[in-house]
Structure formats: structure tokens, C-alpha cells
Amino acid sequence: MRRGTETDVYDVFAKFGDDATEPIRWVGSVRSGDPELAWHAAKEIYTRREYCTVLWVAQRSGMVVSGPEDEAILRTPDRLTYRLPTGPGRRRRARIKAGPVQPVPR
């Protein structure tokens, strides 16, 4: 893991259209000495032809990025075996076997 080093480069992320399921995606980068000018430059460059609903501009030096040395750490199936789909556990099987809970009469 390392920090970005380019202080004048800003990465641009945008969401296009009104579809709520559409993800915010990376669309490119701009160079600027000021964050507000970077946002305006990104707006002019990347939202010209499509209807943009969300525009994010992030300074590359403020990002923490993974490198080749992080490949083993990022392998989800190998390190998170408890998240793999399996059958019901011992306690859930016992609850199923016991049946539904009956309310106590008052």
C-alpha cells in the first residue's frame, strides 16, 4: 500500500443519468494547482456530452493505492473463508429441528 505522489493530478469520478443503480465510475484525470479549478476543468471535459448527476474530483496524492506487493492480501476467497456460502451451522440446524416457538398463554 502506498500514497499517491502527484500533487497536481486529480482523478475524476462521475455518475451519468438518473438510474439509481448506475455506479459512480472513474472517467479520467485532470491537472490543476487548485481543487476547485480541477472540479471546473473536469466538468468542462467529462460532462459535455452526457447528463451527469454526480461529479467527484479527488487529489491523487491523497489516495491510498494498492501495489503488486498487496496481491496476496487482496485475495478475498483465501483470507475470508467464513464469508463463503455454506449450509446452515450447528445452531441453526438445532433451531430448525426444535421447530417454531409457541407463545406462552396468558
RONU-957595 format. One record per atom (N, C-alpha, C): atom name; z negated, y, x negated. Coordinates in pm, 1 decimal, decimal comma. Layout:
<atoms>
CA|Z|Y|X
...
</atoms>
This chain:
<atoms>
N|0,0|-115,3|-84,7
CA|0,0|0,0|0,0
C|0,0|123,3|-90,6
N|77,6|222,0|-53,3
CA|83,1|344,1|-132,8
C|112,7|462,4|-42,5
N|84,9|579,0|-92,7
CA|115,4|701,8|-19,8
C|255,0|749,8|-57,8
N|319,2|818,6|36,5
CA|447,9|879,1|5,9
C|430,7|989,7|-97,3
N|534,3|1018,9|-172,8
CA|522,5|1116,6|-280,7
C|604,7|1243,0|-257,5
N|698,9|1240,3|-166,7
CA|787,1|1355,5|-147,0
C|723,7|1452,3|-46,1
N|678,6|1567,8|-94,1
CA|608,3|1661,5|-7,1
C|700,4|1743,4|81,4
N|827,8|1755,6|45,8
CA|917,5|1838,0|126,7
C|1007,3|1756,0|218,2
N|982,9|1625,5|229,2
CA|1063,0|1540,0|316,8
C|979,9|1505,8|440,3
N|1040,7|1522,0|557,5
CA|976,1|1492,1|684,7
C|1058,4|1385,6|755,8
N|992,6|1280,2|801,3
CA|1060,8|1177,2|879,9
C|1055,2|1216,1|1026,5
N|1163,1|1189,8|1097,5
CA|1178,3|1233,1|1235,5
C|1181,4|1111,1|1326,7
N|1098,6|1114,2|1431,2
CA|1090,8|1008,1|1531,5
C|1117,9|1071,2|1666,9
N|1195,9|1001,4|1750,8
CA|1232,4|1059,4|1879,8
C|1240,5|951,7|1986,9
N|1227,1|998,6|2110,3
CA|1244,7|913,4|2227,7
C|1348,5|982,3|2314,2
N|1450,7|908,2|2352,6
CA|1560,5|965,5|2428,6
C|1560,9|911,0|2570,4
N|1583,8|997,7|2668,4
CA|1592,3|957,3|2807,4
C|1456,7|952,8|2875,3
N|1460,9|928,0|3006,9
CA|1339,4|924,9|3088,3
C|1279,3|786,5|3102,7
N|1343,5|685,4|3045,7
CA|1295,9|548,4|3059,6
C|1160,1|532,2|2990,6
N|1057,8|494,4|3066,4
CA|922,0|481,5|3010,9
C|910,8|365,5|2913,0
N|999,3|267,8|2923,4
CA|992,1|152,0|2834,9
C|1065,7|174,7|2703,3
N|1140,1|282,6|2694,2
CA|1213,6|313,5|2570,8
C|1113,5|349,1|2461,2
N|1122,0|285,8|2344,4
CA|1025,6|315,8|2238,5
C|1061,7|443,7|2162,6
N|962,0|499,5|2096,4
CA|987,1|609,1|2004,4
C|1040,7|545,1|1877,1
N|1150,5|595,2|1826,2
CA|1213,2|530,7|1710,0
C|1243,2|633,0|1601,0
N|1256,1|583,9|1479,8
CA|1290,0|667,8|1366,7
C|1437,4|701,7|1375,8
N|1470,2|830,8|1362,8
CA|1610,6|871,8|1372,5
C|1665,1|930,5|1243,3
N|1577,2|967,7|1149,4
CA|1624,8|1022,7|1023,5
C|1517,5|1104,2|954,7
N|1559,8|1190,3|864,0
CA|1464,6|1274,4|792,1
C|1527,8|1409,7|764,3
N|1442,2|1508,5|740,0
CA|1486,9|1643,1|704,2
C|1403,1|1692,0|586,4
N|1456,6|1788,7|511,8
CA|1382,4|1851,4|401,6
C|1346,4|1992,5|444,3
N|1219,1|2027,5|421,6
CA|1174,1|2161,5|455,3
C|1044,0|2190,3|382,4
N|1016,1|2316,7|360,5
CA|891,8|2356,2|296,3
C|780,9|2381,9|396,2
N|813,7|2380,9|526,4
CA|716,7|2414,4|630,5
C|728,7|2314,0|746,1
N|617,1|2266,0|800,7
CA|624,2|2167,6|909,9
C|694,4|2219,6|1035,3
N|670,8|2344,6|1072,3
CA|735,8|2398,3|1192,5
C|886,4|2412,5|1173,2
N|926,7|2456,1|1055,3
CA|1070,3|2465,0|1027,5
C|1133,5|2326,2|1025,5
N|1058,2|2226,8|977,2
CA|1108,0|2088,6|978,3
C|1128,8|2041,4|1121,1
N|1035,8|2076,5|1211,7
CA|1049,4|2035,9|1352,4
C|1172,5|2101,2|1414,1
N|1191,9|2230,6|1387,7
CA|1308,7|2300,2|1443,9
C|1439,2|2245,3|1387,0
N|1440,0|2214,3|1258,5
CA|1560,0|2155,0|1198,0
C|1589,1|2018,6|1259,4
N|1484,7|1938,9|1280,0
CA|1503,1|1806,7|1341,4
C|1555,6|1820,2|1483,3
N|1503,9|1917,6|1557,6
CA|1551,4|1940,5|1694,6
C|1699,2|1975,2|1694,9
N|1740,7|2061,2|1604,1
CA|1881,3|2101,1|1598,7
C|1972,7|1986,7|1554,0
N|1924,6|1904,8|1462,8
CA|2009,1|1799,1|1407,0
C|2015,1|1675,8|1496,8
N|1899,0|1628,6|1544,9
CA|1893,0|1497,5|1609,1
C|1892,2|1498,9|1761,1
N|1877,7|1615,6|1825,5
CA|1873,8|1616,4|1972,3
C|1993,2|1688,9|2031,7
N|2096,3|1705,5|1955,6
CA|2212,8|1780,6|2000,0
C|2292,0|1710,3|2110,3
N|2307,1|1579,4|2099,0
CA|2396,5|1507,5|2190,1
C|2324,7|1423,6|2294,8
N|2196,6|1399,4|2275,6
CA|2123,0|1315,5|2370,5
C|2006,3|1392,8|2427,7
N|1963,7|1354,3|2547,8
CA|1849,8|1415,6|2614,1
C|1722,1|1360,5|2551,2
N|1651,8|1441,7|2474,7
CA|1531,8|1398,8|2402,0
C|1407,9|1437,7|2481,0
N|1313,8|1343,9|2494,6
CA|1189,1|1372,7|2565,7
C|1069,3|1383,4|2472,5
N|1074,9|1320,3|2355,2
CA|965,8|1326,2|2258,4
C|1025,9|1343,7|2119,3
N|970,1|1435,3|2042,0
CA|1016,9|1457,4|1904,9
C|894,9|1470,1|1814,6
N|882,7|1379,1|1718,9
CA|773,1|1381,0|1622,3
C|832,1|1404,3|1484,7
N|764,7|1486,1|1405,6
CA|803,7|1510,6|1267,4
C|679,7|1487,6|1182,1
N|688,4|1395,0|1085,5
CA|574,2|1359,9|1001,6
C|611,0|1376,5|854,7
N|523,2|1442,2|780,0
CA|547,6|1462,1|638,1
C|536,7|1328,6|565,6
N|636,2|1295,5|488,4
CA|641,0|1165,8|422,4
C|523,3|1145,5|326,6
N|476,2|1250,9|262,5
CA|364,2|1235,8|169,3
C|234,2|1203,6|241,8
N|226,2|1228,1|371,3
CA|106,9|1196,4|448,6
C|106,7|1055,2|503,2
N|214,7|982,3|486,6
CA|225,0|846,5|538,5
C|174,6|745,4|436,1
N|119,6|637,8|486,1
CA|80,6|525,4|401,6
C|180,4|415,1|430,7
N|249,0|367,4|327,1
CA|357,3|270,8|347,0
C|328,7|143,0|269,7
N|383,3|33,6|319,7
CA|366,3|-94,4|251,2
C|478,0|-112,6|149,4
N|448,7|-196,1|51,9
CA|546,3|-226,5|-51,3
C|562,3|-376,3|-65,1
N|640,7|-421,1|-162,1
CA|662,0|-564,6|-180,6
C|532,2|-640,5|-209,6
N|435,2|-572,8|-270,2
CA|309,3|-640,2|-301,5
C|226,4|-670,6|-177,1
N|260,0|-611,0|-62,8
CA|186,3|-632,8|61,9
C|246,0|-741,8|149,2
N|349,0|-807,4|103,0
CA|419,7|-905,8|184,7
C|327,3|-1017,6|233,2
N|243,6|-1067,8|145,5
CA|154,0|-1178,4|183,9
C|50,9|-1132,5|286,2
N|4,4|-1010,3|275,7
CA|-96,3|-958,9|368,4
C|-38,0|-939,7|507,9
N|89,4|-905,0|515,6
CA|152,4|-874,1|643,2
C|202,0|-996,7|720,1
N|192,1|-1112,9|663,5
CA|237,2|-1234,2|732,5
C|137,7|-1270,2|842,3
N|165,5|-1231,1|962,6
CA|73,3|-1249,3|1073,7
C|42,8|-1395,3|1104,4
N|139,9|-1484,6|1117,9
CA|105,9|-1622,0|1155,7
C|13,4|-1692,4|1056,3
N|24,7|-1660,0|928,1
CA|-58,0|-1727,6|828,7
C|-201,3|-1677,4|826,9
N|-224,3|-1550,7|862,7
CA|-358,8|-1496,9|848,1
C|-433,7|-1482,3|979,4
N|-367,5|-1496,0|1092,3
CA|-432,7|-1478,6|1221,8
C|-413,2|-1602,4|1309,4
N|-459,5|-1714,2|1261,9
CA|-438,5|-1837,9|1336,4
C|-510,4|-1837,2|1470,2
N|-618,1|-1760,7|1482,3
CA|-690,3|-1755,3|1609,0
C|-610,7|-1685,4|1718,6
N|-501,9|-1616,7|1684,3
CA|-419,7|-1549,5|1784,8
C|-303,6|-1634,7|1833,9
N|-285,9|-1751,1|1776,9
CA|-175,2|-1836,3|1818,3
C|-204,1|-1896,4|1955,1
N|-103,0|-1908,9|2040,1
CA|-126,7|-1965,2|2173,3
C|-160,5|-2114,0|2164,3
N|-269,0|-2152,0|2227,1
CA|-311,0|-2292,1|2231,3
C|-362,4|-2322,8|2370,3
N|-408,5|-2442,9|2389,6
CA|-465,3|-2482,4|2518,5
C|-604,2|-2424,0|2536,2
N|-666,0|-2449,3|2651,9
CA|-800,0|-2396,2|2674,3
C|-901,7|-2456,7|2577,6
N|-997,4|-2375,8|2535,6
CA|-1101,3|-2420,8|2444,3
C|-1206,4|-2505,3|2514,2
N|-1304,9|-2549,6|2438,9
CA|-1409,8|-2637,4|2490,5
C|-1485,4|-2572,4|2606,9
N|-1522,2|-2447,2|2594,6
CA|-1599,3|-2381,4|2700,9
C|-1516,1|-2360,4|2826,7
N|-1389,8|-2322,5|2809,4
CA|-1305,2|-2304,6|2927,3
C|-1281,1|-2436,9|2997,9
N|-1264,2|-2544,6|2921,2
CA|-1248,0|-2677,3|2984,2
C|-1372,5|-2714,6|3063,5
N|-1491,2|-2682,0|3010,5
CA|-1615,7|-2712,5|3081,0
C|-1625,8|-2631,8|3210,0
N|-1584,6|-2505,4|3208,8
CA|-1588,4|-2424,1|3331,6
C|-1490,7|-2477,1|3434,8
N|-1374,3|-2519,3|3390,5
CA|-1275,0|-2573,9|3483,1
C|-1327,6|-2702,8|3545,0
N|-1389,7|-2786,3|3463,0
CA|-1443,5|-2913,7|3510,3
C|-1556,9|-2892,1|3610,9
N|-1639,3|-2787,7|3589,5
CA|-1751,6|-2760,3|3678,7
C|-1705,2|-2710,4|3814,6
N|-1589,3|-2651,0|3822,0
CA|-1538,1|-2602,0|3949,0
C|-1581,4|-2459,8|3976,7
N|-1539,7|-2407,0|4092,5
CA|-1573,4|-2268,2|4124,3
C|-1722,8|-2252,9|4153,4
N|-1774,2|-2133,9|4126,9
CA|-1915,2|-2104,5|4150,9
C|-1932,4|-2073,0|4298,7
N|-2030,5|-2141,6|4360,3
CA|-2060,4|-2119,5|4502,3
C|-2166,0|-2010,0|4514,4
N|-2148,8|-1916,4|4606,8
CA|-2251,2|-1812,7|4623,6
C|-2379,7|-1872,0|4680,8
N|-2490,1|-1815,3|4641,2
CA|-2620,8|-1861,7|4690,6
C|-2643,6|-1800,7|4828,0
N|-2675,7|-1883,6|4929,5
CA|-2701,4|-1827,9|5064,4
C|-2830,4|-1744,8|5065,9
N|-2829,4|-1640,5|5142,1
CA|-2948,4|-1552,3|5151,8
C|-3028,7|-1581,4|5274,2
</atoms>
